Amino acid sequence: MNNFWVLAGFEFKKIFRRKTFPAAIIICLGIMAVAVFSSLSGGSFHHSVGNDISKYEAMELDKAVILTNRGYITPQLVYRAILSNREMISDEENYFVNEYGSHLKEDAYIRYILPYEPVIELLNKVYAEDMDWLSMDALSLVYLGEDKAVDRLGPEQAESFDADLRDFARAMVFRDKGLSGAEREKNLELIDSIETPLYSDYYGGYEAYIMGSKSLAITVLFMILLLLSPLFSNEYEEKTDQVILCTKNGKGSLCRAKLFVALVVSLLSAVLVMGLSWLGFLMLYGFQGGRVNIQVVNPGCSYPFTLLEACCIHFISVVFASVLFGALIAFMSARVKRSTAPVVVMGTLLTIIPMFIWIPLKSSGFMYELLKFFPVNSVTFDFDRSFIEIFGVLFTPYKFIWAVSAVLTAAFSSMAAVSFKGHQTG
Amino acid sequence: MELRIDRVSKQYKNKLAVDRVSMNLHEGVYGLLGENGAGKTSLIRMVCGVLKPTGGSISFDGLDVGDEEYRALLGYLPQDFGYYPEFSAQDFMYYMASLKGLNRAGARARTRELLELVSLNEVAKKKIKTFSGGMKQRLGIAQSLLNDPKLLVLDEPTAGLDPKERVRFRNLIARLGQNRIVLLSTHIVSDVEHIAGRILLMKEGRLLHQGSLEEITQVIQGKVFECLTNEEGVQALTGRCPIINYRSEGDKVFLRFVCEGEPPAGAEEVPAGLEDLYLYCFSESERYE
């Protein structure tokens, strides 16, 4: 391999010895720590109200209550949840009144609602009277209205819940105006494959990870930008290109070694930052929640996944996006004439600008899908209902993005190699 | 062993840096002389394959400049190149050795040998950022020799070296030229005069003269004079002839100059040297400071 491994070792050495390396690591660790711990310190936990305890202790107490009803959302569980809510609302002692109106007391919430919290939140969404109050964001579906559907549910809903859940998901599909007929069909197929009864558990760790995942993934992209921008351009900037490009392995093995290092750095950045953060969230909140169906969090989602599967798919998406971004940065680094600065500027713009562009599906399906291919968008938890249609064949977006990312990574890597080999000194 | 440069040109946007230069080089030391902007560095970069010619071809024993085998036979010390400041001299040499295709054992042995040759063995493990300009230059020379090149291209190799080191390196380069082609580009005429078997004089992208010292200086033999004169004599000559040397000696001035026409009275013809030719060729534009 013409000293490939030795050269790769030296390329790692160059990265590790640059001043940007410790800076990137410190910033990254800082963001990871802030993301993990701020999720706890900024969280609101029912047991913290009126008790002089830490947020962590409050979260642990909340969790212990929720875990009492972990398991499948059977008709019996739904029934108990409806009854518990009915018992609560029938007793005025559970409420206090102030100038703003009547409010539920925290101890009543802990006693009647918290043990069934995932189920009751699900019921409020599935049986919401006005679907315009539903807001879908990342994996979550939030009900923004004041009306609590569970207050008017009777025991009969316990029996029909699974069928009602599917009806709700189907209704969400038909409300989506931008979908084609084939996409609707595909969504309905997916909804049919959702296994019921759903599984419920405490999923605070997964929820916190999902909430923090976008900022963590952007951190990965910026880390890659900082570490890989000088990959080729530093040779031009420091004028070492003259001596390396005229050596036997300067245009072959060295180029391959640099691209290999770019791939490894991108991959490791994604795996370590996302993996360690994920682990951090789970260690803080507990490892429960992996088996929870997405529909418990977002009943409007068509995909039959658990939270663990969804997080794994997202994790792989971040890895693919990071490797693609690494190859893109390597290409830009090889393409510039001299300095590293334009690579950093262009990389930053490429990361930031697509975040602020949003085109509704109903306006332009093509542009809507195209934007998903930018690394900064492909790292979003995206289990929406659109599919990528090519010559009448529907492709699942995340799988298609992985495939396209792999192809683009190979293309950018080849173009980086061509640019470096053809670089003219002076 | 032959380096064939065949009608090589390099055109930048609006400047022709090298204009159809042709030459065939064989074993020995070749001194490439020329003023700034004459096209020396462009020519050297094209010979080293780091700059693409606009026209013409370069080959070494039939190997094209773009071939990996060509690069395997090449050693290059650029005029102004960077080092990795955080690397030690030893690391840098190992890195260059792996780029040049040496195996681990070969890299270690050759690094030790060459760092000793350039007197950097004591500081082999020190970071390059702590090195002086001269030390960096010596490291540059050492790296260019790592693969025992058959074609050694040195751009200003003695720049930054003190006189003692310069003489040492001159001798080393002369020795290296015994079984390889050494192409040496420099501004220091005495370096070329001492070690180059053949001299290549470039001006405005063209090869003006080439040959041995004796052959090349034939151009101005009989045109170099020395005289002892006064200020009026100096005034009369300045602007008419290129002054090679000017030295005050009491109330008189010693002058060495090149004169194509009738020399002033009292001037004595002396044998021409390379410096005379260089100044003669390159002072036309400044006629004659």
Chai-1 contact restraints between the chains, C-beta under 6 A:
chainA,res_idxA,chainB,res_idxB,connection_type,confidence,min_distance_angstrom,max_distance_angstrom,comment,restraint_id
A,N3,B,S98,contact,1.0,0.0,6.0,A-B,restraint_1
A,V6,B,S98,contact,1.0,0.0,6.0,A-B,restraint_2
A,L7,B,S98,contact,1.0,0.0,6.0,A-B,restraint_3
A,F10,B,Y95,contact,1.0,0.0,6.0,A-B,restraint_4
A,R17,B,E86,contact,1.0,0.0,6.0,A-B,restraint_5
A,E238,B,G82,contact,1.0,0.0,6.0,A-B,restraint_6
A,K239,B,F81,contact,1.0,0.0,6.0,A-B,restraint_7
A,K239,B,G82,contact,1.0,0.0,6.0,A-B,restraint_8
A,T240,B,G82,contact,1.0,0.0,6.0,A-B,restraint_9
A,Q242,B,V50,contact,1.0,0.0,6.0,A-B,restraint_10
A,Q242,B,P78,contact,1.0,0.0,6.0,A-B,restraint_11
A,Q242,B,F81,contact,1.0,0.0,6.0,A-B,restraint_12
A,V243,B,F81,contact,1.0,0.0,6.0,A-B,restraint_13
A,I244,B,L99,contact,1.0,0.0,6.0,A-B,restraint_14
A,L245,B,V50,contact,1.0,0.0,6.0,A-B,restraint_15
A,C246,B,C48,contact,1.0,0.0,6.0,A-B,restraint_16
A,C246,B,G49,contact,1.0,0.0,6.0,A-B,restraint_17
A,C246,B,V50,contact,1.0,0.0,6.0,A-B,restraint_18
A,C246,B,R71,contact,1.0,0.0,6.0,A-B,restraint_19
A,C246,B,L74,contact,1.0,0.0,6.0,A-B,restraint_20
A,C246,B,Y76,contact,1.0,0.0,6.0,A-B,restraint_21
A,T247,B,R71,contact,1.0,0.0,6.0,A-B,restraint_22
A,T247,B,L99,contact,1.0,0.0,6.0,A-B,restraint_23
A,T247,B,K100,contact,1.0,0.0,6.0,A-B,restraint_24
A,K248,B,E68,contact,1.0,0.0,6.0,A-B,restraint_25
A,K248,B,R71,contact,1.0,0.0,6.0,A-B,restraint_26
A,K248,B,A72,contact,1.0,0.0,6.0,A-B,restraint_27
A,K248,B,K100,contact,1.0,0.0,6.0,A-B,restraint_28
A,K248,B,G101,contact,1.0,0.0,6.0,A-B,restraint_29
A,N249,B,L99,contact,1.0,0.0,6.0,A-B,restraint_30
A,N249,B,G101,contact,1.0,0.0,6.0,A-B,restraint_31
A,G250,B,L99,contact,1.0,0.0,6.0,A-B,restraint_32
A,Q424,B,L51,contact,1.0,0.0,6.0,A-B,restraint_33
A,T425,B,R45,contact,1.0,0.0,6.0,A-B,restraint_34
A,T425,B,V50,contact,1.0,0.0,6.0,A-B,restraint_35
A,G426,B,R45,contact,1.0,0.0,6.0,A-B,restraint_36
A,G426,B,L51,contact,1.0,0.0,6.0,A-B,restraint_37
